[in-house]
């Protein structure tokens, strides 16, 4: 004879499933920010989708991108030995930080063309971002704050 089915022995399992379902509840992402001149792209993080912006006007030149103010704009094109090298022959050592490269694709997943933004930061997770999301994109309702471009320390 088999033992009787006991709800109290499987309750922890159902509670865990209900909690997991709640953390993955889906809502629609507002894409109106894509027309903002400060908009960099969308970071698809482990806890949700985050729009990244720059305090300056986001600009691309060839395969490089940067936030630019005024008419002159320089782009970091290489990072070697924790030093950024710019297209205007200047360089910058990332002191108390490290070099990061963020690749910005036109569409998700990995739709070209793409541009790279090289910068110094204390910590950075958004290494791949997208200018446009597919129409069916969603985000978690329990979204924690993903890093924004303003969070990294420019030196």
C-alpha positions in Angstrom: 0.0 0.0 0.0 1.4 3.4 -1.0 1.5 6.3 1.6 -1.2 8.9 1.4 -0.5 12.0 -0.6 0.5 14.8 1.8 0.2 18.4 0.8 2.5 19.6 3.7 5.4 17.6 2.2 5.2 19.4 -1.2 4.1 22.8 0.0 7.6 24.3 0.0 8.0 23.3 -3.6 4.8 25.0 -4.7 5.6 28.1 -2.7 9.0 28.3 -4.5 7.3 27.9 -7.9 4.8 30.7 -7.0 7.6 33.0 -5.9 9.6 32.4 -9.1 6.5 33.0 -11.3 5.9 36.3 -9.5 9.5 37.5 -10.1 9.2 36.8 -13.8 5.9 38.6 -14.3 6.0 40.5 -17.6 5.2 44.1 -18.5 5.7 46.1 -21.7 8.8 48.3 -22.1 8.1 51.9 -23.0 10.3 52.5 -26.1 9.5 56.3 -26.5 12.9 57.1 -25.0 14.6 55.8 -28.2 14.0 59.2 -29.9 15.8 61.1 -27.0 19.3 62.4 -28.2 20.8 61.2 -24.9 19.6 57.6 -25.4 22.4 55.1 -25.7 20.5 51.8 -25.9 18.8 49.0 -24.0 20.7 46.8 -21.6 19.1 43.4 -21.3 20.2 42.5 -17.8 19.6 39.5 -15.6 16.8 41.2 -13.7 15.2 43.3 -16.5 15.6 45.7 -19.3 17.1 49.1 -18.6 17.3 52.2 -20.9 20.8 53.7 -20.8 21.3 57.4 -21.3 24.2 59.8 -21.4 24.2 63.4 -20.0 25.6 64.6 -23.3 24.3 64.0 -26.8 25.0 60.4 -27.9 27.0 60.4 -31.1 28.5 57.8 -33.4 31.4 58.1 -35.9 32.2 55.1 -37.9 32.4 52.2 -35.5 32.8 54.3 -32.3 30.3 56.1 -30.0 30.5 58.6 -27.2 28.5 61.2 -25.4 29.5 64.6 -26.9 28.9 68.2 -25.9 29.6 71.1 -28.3 31.0 70.7 -31.8 34.3 68.9 -30.9 34.0 65.3 -30.1 36.7 62.7 -29.5 36.2 59.0 -29.4 38.2 56.4 -27.5 39.3 53.9 -30.1 41.7 51.6 -28.1 42.3 50.5 -24.5 45.7 49.0 -23.7 47.3 48.5 -20.3 44.3 50.3 -18.7 44.9 53.4 -20.9 42.4 54.8 -23.3 43.6 56.2 -26.6 41.5 58.7 -28.5 41.1 59.5 -32.2 42.6 63.0 -31.5 45.9 61.5 -30.3 45.2 62.1 -26.6 45.3 59.3 -24.0 43.8 58.8 -20.6 45.0 56.4 -17.8 42.1 54.8 -16.0 43.2 55.5 -12.4 41.2 53.8 -9.7 39.1 52.3 -12.5 39.5 50.0 -15.5 38.8 50.2 -19.2 35.5 48.8 -20.4 34.1 48.4 -23.9 30.3 48.7 -24.5 29.2 47.4 -27.9 26.0 49.0 -29.1 24.1 47.0 -31.7 21.3 48.5 -33.8 18.8 45.7 -32.9 18.6 42.7 -30.6 20.0 40.2 -31.0 23.3 41.4 -32.5 21.9 43.2 -35.5 24.3 45.5 -37.3 25.6 48.0 -37.7 27.4 48.2 -34.3 29.5 50.8 -32.5 31.9 50.6 -29.6 32.1 52.9 -26.6 35.4 52.6 -24.6 35.5 54.3 -21.2 36.9 54.1 -17.7 34.7 52.9 -14.9 34.7 51.5 -11.4 32.4 48.7 -12.3 30.2 48.0 -15.4 27.9 45.2 -16.5 26.2 46.5 -19.6 28.8 45.4 -22.1 26.2 44.8 -24.8 23.3 47.1 -25.5 20.8 47.6 -28.3 19.4 50.7 -29.9 16.1 49.0 -30.7 14.2 46.2 -29.1 12.0 43.7 -30.8 8.3 44.6 -30.5 7.7 41.7 -28.2 10.3 42.7 -25.6 9.3 42.6 -22.0 10.8 43.4 -18.6 10.5 42.0 -15.1 8.0 43.8 -12.8 10.5 43.3 -10.0 13.2 45.2 -11.8 16.2 46.2 -9.8 18.2 49.2 -11.0 20.7 48.3 -13.7 23.8 50.4 -14.1 23.4 53.5 -16.1 26.0 55.3 -18.2 26.0 58.1 -15.6 27.1 55.6 -12.9 30.5 55.0 -14.4 33.3 57.3 -13.3 34.7 59.3 -16.3 38.3 60.3 -15.7 
